[in-house]
Amino acid sequence: MKTNTQLTSIKTLAALSLATLFTAAAFAEGAVRYEATPTGNKCTIAGTSTIHDWTMDSKIISGFIEADEKFPESALTDAAAAKPKATVSMPVRSFKSGKAAMDDKMQVSMDSTKFMKIEYRLIELKPKSKAGATGKLEFEAVGALTIVGNTVTNTMPVTIEKKGTNIVIIGSAPIKMTDYKMKPPVITLLGIPTMSVGDDLKITFEWQLAKKLQPAPAPAK
């Protein structure tokens, strides 16, 4: 009797596992993939110092989003749609301030030879726009931001807008360098400190993604 009960439990678990796999496969088949466009992207890191405010810009934002066909509108009411698969990466050395000394110090602080990218993974979207809204939809994006190998979960406001077959995402987030175990750089002249960078930074970005088209079916032979 005990053996039969165990066999029944094993069969039940196996059936549930298969059902889960089939559900995941079905979602993956129905998902739409959007990939970052080569142009139109911008990310700015803004900070302060003991002398002046400063910014560093990059035009390279790589990554993708896999979501359902009705995204982002569907994310306003559907909990599953509000958790699309999304990853982002930006080369550290692509950020430039226009001042070589500043760029060099920031790259040292970010250990760019070892950690070459800033990375982000979306966890979920919390809708701020009302159900049925269109155009620029507002969300709170919860995600994991990784800098110099250290990952911190943050929440930031974003707008997501569908334009034809493209998606445009705009957002910003305040961060602290020390939260990522980075030491704010100090600029020196002849060995004398002349400028210290503040701990607080603000990241703003505009990310453009295009729908990945499915390859045309092969002609019948």
Protein Blocks (a to p, Z undefined) as FASTA:
>chain_A
ZZmmmmmmmmmmmmmmmmmmmmmmmmmmmpccddddfehiacddddddfkbccddddfbd
cddddddfklcklmmmmmklmmcccdddddfklpcghiaklmmmmmmmnommlmmcccdd
dfbdcdfbdghiahjddddddddddeehiacddddddddddehjaccddddddddfklno
pacddddeehiafbdcdfbdcddddddddddddddddddZZ
